[in-house]
Amino acid sequence: MATLHIESHNHPSAIDPYGGAATGVGGVVRDILALGTRPIALLDPLRFGSLNSSHSRWLFDNVVRGIGDYGNCIGVPTVGGELEFDQSFERNCLVDVVCLGLGRKNKLVLAEARHPGDSVYVVGGSTGRDGIRGASFASRTLSEKSDTERSAVQVPDPFIKKLIIEAVLEAVDAGLVQGMKDLGGGGLTCGLSEMAAKGGTGVEIDLDNLRTREPGMPPSEVMISESQERMILVVRAADE
């Protein structure tokens, strides 16, 4: 079975082109992985301002480098894309990343927490303050003040992502994963509530069990953190 997902990371790439593009790859790869399928290839449709603009060339160089470096680290090649330079994209570049995955239909995993008594795991990287309110930042209009909002851009860690890919697919192949979702916009707040809503259940959360990158993070920050390289897995209690 083939899976396909496309995601934009325009605002983060306009502020931090290398990190914004790299985390754009990380996000779309997680979406493919969350289905229980292996990411195998990337595409990158890109739009920038005039090629005569030094700012556009700076964005272009670093976006392409961010996409390529992240894909190389996780072993997923960028096999194609398209590119356009036009003055209309001078202030707000368009950075889209497409990921193709392959898996078995009978191993497809849904983003739901359906069975009461199952356990919820957050696997992968630790939770930090990077990316807090990143989703709301991405929905706003870019302005001169946007250049100061680099903390809204998540920090990529492709080496952790490679470990997550292999570990998660091994768990899926063993039939241990009952539900799965990537942690992106809105962090745990959105991820857990969406899984519970789709499964018609509720979720009890103990934030003391969550690994945090920085001491003293209040619960509100932990819940909305959009730190990269994290997945939610629902596992039967008997399989823990």
C-alpha positions as CSV (number, residue, x, y, z in Angstrom):
1,M,0.0,0.0,0.0
2,A,1.3,3.5,-0.9
3,T,0.7,6.5,1.4
4,L,1.2,10.1,0.3
5,H,1.2,13.4,2.3
6,I,2.1,17.0,1.5
7,E,2.8,19.7,4.1
8,S,3.8,23.3,3.9
9,H,6.3,25.0,6.2
10,N,6.2,28.5,4.8
11,H,6.4,30.9,7.7
12,P,9.1,28.9,9.7
13,S,11.2,28.7,6.5
14,A,10.9,32.5,6.0
15,I,12.3,33.1,9.4
16,D,14.8,30.3,9.7
17,P,15.2,28.7,6.2
18,Y,17.4,25.8,7.2
19,G,15.6,24.8,10.4
20,G,12.1,25.6,9.0
21,A,12.7,23.5,5.9
22,A,14.3,20.6,7.9
23,T,11.4,20.4,10.3
24,G,9.0,20.6,7.4
25,V,10.6,17.3,6.2
26,G,10.4,15.9,9.7
27,G,6.7,16.7,10.0
28,V,5.6,15.2,6.7
29,V,7.8,12.1,7.4
30,R,6.0,11.7,10.8
31,D,2.7,11.8,9.1
32,I,3.6,8.9,6.9
33,L,5.2,7.0,9.8
34,A,2.0,7.6,11.9
35,L,0.1,5.4,9.4
36,G,2.5,2.5,10.1
37,T,4.2,2.9,6.7
38,R,7.8,3.5,5.8
39,P,8.8,6.8,4.3
40,I,10.8,6.1,1.1
41,A,11.0,9.3,-1.0
42,L,10.6,13.1,-0.8
43,L,9.5,15.8,-3.3
44,D,9.9,19.6,-2.8
45,P,7.8,22.1,-4.7
46,L,9.4,25.5,-3.8
47,R,8.6,29.2,-4.6
48,F,10.9,32.1,-3.9
49,G,11.2,35.8,-4.7
50,S,13.2,37.3,-7.6
51,L,16.5,35.4,-8.3
52,N,18.1,38.9,-8.4
53,S,17.3,39.4,-4.7
54,S,20.1,38.4,-2.3
55,H,17.4,37.6,0.3
56,S,15.7,35.2,-2.0
57,R,19.0,33.5,-2.9
58,W,19.8,33.2,0.9
59,L,16.4,31.6,1.5
60,F,16.8,29.3,-1.5
61,D,20.2,28.1,-0.6
62,N,19.3,27.3,3.0
63,V,15.9,25.8,2.4
64,V,17.4,23.3,-0.2
65,R,20.2,22.5,2.2
66,G,17.8,21.9,5.1
67,I,15.6,19.6,3.1
68,G,18.6,17.7,1.7
69,D,20.5,17.3,5.0
70,Y,17.4,16.1,6.9
71,G,16.5,13.6,4.2
72,N,20.1,12.3,4.0
73,C,20.3,11.8,7.8
74,I,17.2,9.6,7.9
75,G,17.9,7.8,4.6
76,V,15.0,9.2,2.6
77,P,16.1,10.7,-0.7
78,T,14.6,13.8,-2.4
79,V,13.8,12.3,-5.8
80,G,12.2,15.4,-7.4
81,G,10.6,18.7,-7.1
82,E,9.9,22.0,-8.9
83,L,11.2,25.5,-8.4
84,E,9.9,29.0,-9.4
85,F,11.3,32.5,-8.7
86,D,8.9,35.4,-8.8
87,Q,8.8,38.8,-7.1
88,S,5.4,38.0,-5.6
89,F,7.1,35.5,-3.2
90,E,9.7,37.9,-2.1
91,R,8.4,38.3,1.5
92,N,6.8,34.9,2.0
93,C,8.4,31.9,0.3
94,L,6.4,28.7,-0.3
95,V,8.1,25.6,1.0
96,D,6.1,22.4,0.4
97,V,7.4,18.9,1.1
98,V,5.8,15.7,-0.2
99,C,6.6,12.3,1.3
100,L,5.8,8.9,-0.2
101,G,5.5,5.8,2.0
102,L,5.0,2.1,1.6
103,G,3.4,-0.4,3.9
104,R,1.1,-3.3,4.2
105,K,-2.6,-2.7,4.2
106,N,-3.3,-5.1,7.1
107,K,-0.7,-3.2,9.2
108,L,-2.3,0.3,8.7
109,V,-2.5,2.2,12.0
110,L,-5.2,4.8,12.7
111,A,-4.9,8.0,14.8
112,E,-7.3,6.9,17.5
113,A,-7.5,5.8,21.2
114,R,-10.4,3.4,21.0
115,H,-10.0,0.8,23.9
116,P,-10.4,1.9,27.6
117,G,-7.5,0.7,29.6
118,D,-4.9,1.0,26.9
119,S,-1.7,2.9,27.7
120,V,-0.4,6.0,25.9
121,Y,3.3,6.5,25.2
122,V,5.1,9.5,24.0
123,V,8.2,8.2,22.2
124,G,11.2,9.9,20.7
125,G,12.8,13.3,21.6
126,S,12.3,15.1,24.9
127,T,9.8,18.0,25.3
128,G,11.2,21.5,25.3
129,R,10.1,25.1,24.7
130,D,11.0,25.2,21.0
131,G,8.0,25.5,18.7
132,I,5.6,26.7,21.4
133,R,2.6,28.4,19.6
134,G,4.3,27.4,16.3
135,A,1.0,26.5,14.7
136,S,-0.6,29.9,15.5
137,F,2.6,31.6,14.3
138,A,2.3,29.8,11.0
139,S,-1.3,31.1,10.6
140,R,-0.4,34.8,11.0
141,T,0.7,37.3,8.4
142,L,4.4,37.8,8.2
143,S,5.7,41.2,9.3
144,E,9.0,42.8,10.4
145,K,8.4,41.6,13.9
146,S,8.2,38.0,12.7
147,D,12.0,37.9,12.4
148,T,12.2,38.0,16.3
149,E,10.0,34.9,16.6
150,R,12.6,32.2,16.0
151,S,11.5,30.3,19.1
152,A,8.3,29.4,17.3
153,V,10.5,27.4,14.8
154,Q,11.1,23.9,16.1
155,V,14.5,22.4,16.4
156,P,15.2,19.4,14.0
157,D,17.0,16.2,15.1
158,P,17.1,13.8,12.2
159,F,19.3,11.3,14.0
160,I,16.7,10.8,16.6
161,K,14.1,10.6,13.8
162,K,15.9,7.7,12.2
163,L,15.8,5.8,15.4
164,I,12.1,6.5,15.8
165,I,11.3,5.3,12.3
166,E,13.0,1.9,12.8
167,A,11.6,1.4,16.4
168,V,8.1,2.4,15.5
169,L,8.0,0.2,12.4
170,E,9.3,-2.7,14.4
171,A,6.5,-2.2,16.9
172,V,3.9,-2.0,14.2
173,D,5.2,-5.1,12.5
174,A,4.9,-6.9,15.8
175,G,1.3,-5.9,16.2
176,L,1.9,-3.9,19.4
177,V,0.5,-0.5,18.2
178,Q,-3.2,0.1,18.6
179,G,-3.2,3.7,17.6
180,M,-0.6,6.3,16.6
181,K,-0.3,10.0,15.8
182,D,2.6,12.4,15.3
183,L,3.1,15.3,17.6
184,G,2.9,18.4,15.5
185,G,0.8,21.6,15.7
186,G,-0.7,22.1,19.2
187,G,1.5,19.4,20.7
188,L,0.0,17.0,23.2
189,T,-3.2,19.1,23.6
190,C,-4.2,18.5,20.0
191,G,-2.7,15.1,19.5
192,L,-4.3,13.4,22.5
193,S,-7.7,15.1,22.2
194,E,-7.9,14.2,18.5
195,M,-7.1,10.5,19.2
196,A,-9.6,10.4,22.1
197,A,-12.3,12.0,20.0
198,K,-11.9,9.7,17.1
199,G,-11.9,6.7,19.4
200,G,-14.8,7.9,21.5
201,T,-12.8,7.7,24.7
202,G,-11.0,10.0,27.1
203,V,-7.3,10.2,28.1
204,E,-5.8,10.5,31.6
205,I,-2.5,12.3,31.5
206,D,0.4,12.3,34.1
207,L,2.8,15.0,32.9
208,D,5.4,13.9,35.6
209,N,6.1,10.9,33.4
210,L,7.1,13.0,30.4
211,R,10.7,13.7,29.7
212,T,11.3,17.4,29.5
213,R,14.4,19.2,28.0
214,E,14.2,22.1,30.4
215,P,13.5,22.1,34.1
216,G,10.5,24.1,35.5
217,M,8.3,23.9,32.4
218,P,4.7,24.6,33.5
219,P,2.0,22.1,32.4
220,S,0.6,24.6,29.9
221,E,4.0,24.8,28.1
222,V,4.4,21.0,28.2
223,M,1.0,20.4,26.7
224,I,1.4,22.9,23.8
225,S,5.1,22.3,23.1
226,E,5.7,21.4,19.4
227,S,9.2,19.9,19.9
228,Q,10.1,17.7,17.0
229,E,10.7,14.0,16.7
230,R,7.9,12.8,19.0
231,M,5.1,10.3,18.4
232,I,2.1,9.2,20.4
233,L,1.6,5.4,20.6
234,V,-1.4,3.6,22.1
235,V,-0.5,0.1,23.4
236,R,-2.6,-2.6,25.0
237,A,-1.8,-2.9,28.7
238,A,-1.0,-6.6,28.2
239,D,1.7,-5.7,25.7
240,E,3.6,-3.2,27.9
